Amino acid sequence: MTERAITASGERCGYVAIVGRPNVGKSTLLNHILGQKLSITSRKPQTTQHTLLGIKTESSIQAIYVDTPGLHQHQKKAINRYMNRAASSVIADVDVIVFMIERMQWTDEDAWVLERLQYVKCPVVLVINKVDQVDQKEDLLPHLQFLSDQYHFADIVPLSALQGHNVHQLEETIARYLPMGEHFFPNDQITDRSERFLAAELVREKLMRQLGSELPYQIAVQIEQFTQQRKILHISAVIMVERDSQKAIVIGRKGERLRSIGKEARLDMEKLFDQKVMLNLWVKVKKGWSDDDRALKSLGFDDR
């Protein structure tokens, strides 16, 4: 594909999908590009459950990044099928695709994701994450050759999303492939998501981080109150689990775990919203919600 150079005067704007199997660092990469925390992260696969736009405007370039749930082969429940649909629908309607894999690994899931990209018409940029953790640097070159043989990538960019190494080079690479056109969003807008959505995601992140090994990822958070009273933002959220035993785990001994989750989420909210937050959390059992399409829609899984 012919590389399109950036003109000095014209604006460029386009959508960039960040795709890959679960837990390769897609959300971490987006947060580093934006220079602030927007997508939640944890070591547990499938932390990202919704698509989310992260908008970065720099001079004449506006790149609209779409953070997607990790594409995965196993679709046992409705929530798994929803996440795959959400990620797959993005692929067909963007200007650039960033396909992310992890250092020296090439898994069956990576190959399965690449199959989803075989017929896209836009440039696909391969990103190799966590290259700072590669011990034998001389092994990287043959691995790059192997990857080049898998697909006609527009570019290959090794980087570290967590450390920020080479992320700027990736941004410059993406900018070359964005189409000419006026910006879609105001220059100071960073996402299309509401503050209520971001608040719910911060609570879910703390749940994933503190309880990742104890609970399945099927945990939902629903904001029931989001009101400004004088200088304090009052937020009430319900944590949705599927069994009574999961409710007990979330609450913890004498409510200690729930208080800890609430404290960490509140501190992040105060940074994000730049004001004092009063956060109240409750835990509710809703059996089988993760395999119920109607329940998923009521919880915000809307195939947007």
N, C-alpha and C positions, 0 to 999 in steps of 0.2 A: 504494500500500500504506500502511495506517495505521501511523504511527509509534508505537512503544510506549515510554512513558516509564519510566525506571528508578525503582523504588521504593526508599525509604530503607532498608527492613528486609530485603526479599527478596533472595535470591541469584539471579544470572543466570549461565548457563553454556551454551556452544555452540561449534560448530565453524565455522571461517572459512577457506574455501579462497582462496588467492591464486593467480590464474590469469592467463595472458597468453601471448603469443608468446615465443619464446626471447629472453633477454638484454634484458629491459626493466627489470630491477632487483628482481625478486620476492624473491630471497634477501637482498639488501641491505636491503630494507624489513623483512623478518622479523628480521634481526639487530639493526636499530635499535630495533624495538619491544621486543625482549627485553633490550636493553642489553648484549648480549654476542654473540660470534661462535658461531653454531650451524650455519648453512647456509654452505657454501663458495661463494665468488664468484670470477669472473674475467671478462675482457672477451670470452671466447670463448662463442658461443652454445651452449646445451645443456650448460652446466656441471652443472646439477642433473639427476641421472638417477633419483633415487628420491624418493618422497614422504617428508616428514619433519614431525613435529609439533613446534611450538614453543608451549609453554604459558605464558601470562602470567596470574597471579592478582593482582588489585589490589583490596583491600577485598572487596566482595560480588561482583565481576565476575571470572569466569574465561573468558578467550578462548583457544580452542585453535586456533591457526593451522596450516594445512596448506600447507606449501611444496611446490609441484608442479613437475615438469618442464615446460618450455615446450611448449605445444601447437604442432605444426608439421604442415604439409600433406604433406610428402614422407615416405613410410614405406618406404624402400628396403630396410631391414634389420630383422631381428627386434628389435634394440635400439630402433629408432625406433618400432616398433609397441608395444613394451613401454611406452615413455615416454608415448605418447599414451593407452594404456589406463590407465596409472597416474593421469594427470591427469584423464581423462574420468570415471573411476569415482568420483573425489572429488566432482565437480560435483553428482552426483545425490543426495548424502547429507550435505549440510552445511546449516547454518542461515543463513549469510551468504556471499556470494561477493564477493571483491574482484577486479575485472577491471582489470588494470594495462596502460596504454599509455604511450607516451613522448612528452612535450612536444607539439610541433605536428604530429606525424606521425600518419597513419592509413593503414596498409598493407593489402594484400590479406590478409596473415596475421592482422592485427587483426580484419578483417571476418570471416574464417573462424572465428576463436575465438569471436566474438560469436554466430555462427550456432549454436555448441554450447550457448549459453546461452538460446536462444529459448524453451525450454519448461520452464525451471527454475521452481520455485514459491517459492523464497526470495528475499529482497531482493538486488539486485546493485548494489554500490557501485563506481562508476567512479573509478579513481585515475589522474591524469595526472602521471607522474613527470618529474623534471628540469625543472620549470618555472623554476627559477633560471637555466637556460641559454637561456631565451627572450629574444632581444634586443629584439624589438618587442612590448612588453607590450600595446599596443593591438590586436594581432592575436589575443590570447588570447580575448577575449569572443566574436567571431564563431566561433572554433573551438569554444568551449564550446557555442554554439548548434547548430553542426553535429553535435557529439557527442550532444547531447540529442535530436536528431531521429532518431538511429540506433536508440534503445532507450529504454524507460521505466525509466531508472536510479532507484534509491531515493535516491541522493545522488551528487554529483560532487565529488571532493576533489582539488585540485591540490596537489602537494607535491614535496619533494626527499628521496628515500629516503637518499641518501648524506649530505646535510647535516642531515637531520632536520627540515627546515622543514615545518611543518603536520602532522607525523606524529601528534602528540597529538590534533589535531582528527579525524584519521581514526579513532583508537582510540575517541574519544567517540562518533563516528558509528556505528561497529560495535556498541558497547555498547548502543545504543538498540534494536538489532534482535535481540539475543541473547534466547533464551527464558528464562522463569523456571525455576529448577531448581537442585538441589544441584550442587556442584562434582564433576566426574568424577575429578579428580586431586588429590593432596596439594598444599597451597598452595606448597610449596617445590620441586615438580618442574617442570622446564623442557622436557623432551622425553621421548618414548617410546622413543627409540633408545638402543642400548647404547654403552658407551664404545669397544668394538671398532669399531663402525660409524663413530663420530665420528673415531676415529684413522685409519681407512682413507680417509675423506673428506678429511681434512687433507692426507694424502699426495697424493691425486688433485688437490686444489686447486693444490698447488705444481707438479705436472706440467703442469696446464692453463696456469698463469701463465707458467712458464718456457718451455714448448714449444708454446704454443698455435698458433703460425704454422708449426710444423714437423711436428706430428703431428695426425692426426684425433682427434676427441673419444672414439673407441672405445678408451679406456684404462681398465682395471679394476685395483683394488687389493684384495688379499685378506690379511687378518691371520692369520698362522699361529701367532704366540705373543703372549700378553698376560698376563703374570704379574708379581706383586709379589714382589720379593726384598728384604727389609729395607725400606729407604726409597727404593728405586729401582724404577720401573716398566719392565720389559723388554718391548719390542714388536718383533716381526719381521713384515715385510710383503713380499708378492710383488707386483710390478708386472706386469700382464699386457698384452702387446702382441700384434700379429698377424703381424709379419714380423721377420726378422733385422735388416733395415735400421732398423726402429723401435727395436729393442733397442739398437743402436749409438748412436742419437741420444739415448736416455734416459741411457745410461751416460756418454756424452761422452768427450772426450779424456782418457785416463788416469784415467777415473772421476770427473772433476771435476764434471760436471753432476749425476750421481747423489749425490755428496757434498753439493752445494749444495742439492738438493731435500731431502735427508735432514736437513740442518741447519735449514732453514726450517720443515719440518714438526715437527721435535723441539721447537723453541722455542715453536711454537703449542700443541703438546701439553702442554708444561710449564705454560703459562698456563691451559689448559683443565682439566687434571687437578690443578693446584696441587701438583706434586711433580717431582722429577728423573726424566727419561726417558732410557733407553738404547734407541735406535732402530737397527735393522738393516734394510736394504733389499736385495732381489734383483730381477732382471728376468728374466721367463720368456716365451718365445714360445708362444702357443697359437693356431694358425692358424684363422681364421674364427670365433672365439668370439662376435663381435658379431652374427652372423647364424645362431646355433645356439641354439635355445630351451633345450635341455638344458644347454648350457654356461652360458647366462645364469642359469638357476635355481641352478646350483652356485655361481655368483658373487654370489648374493644378490638377483638381480632376480626377486622372488617374487610380484609382483602383489598385495602386501599392501594 
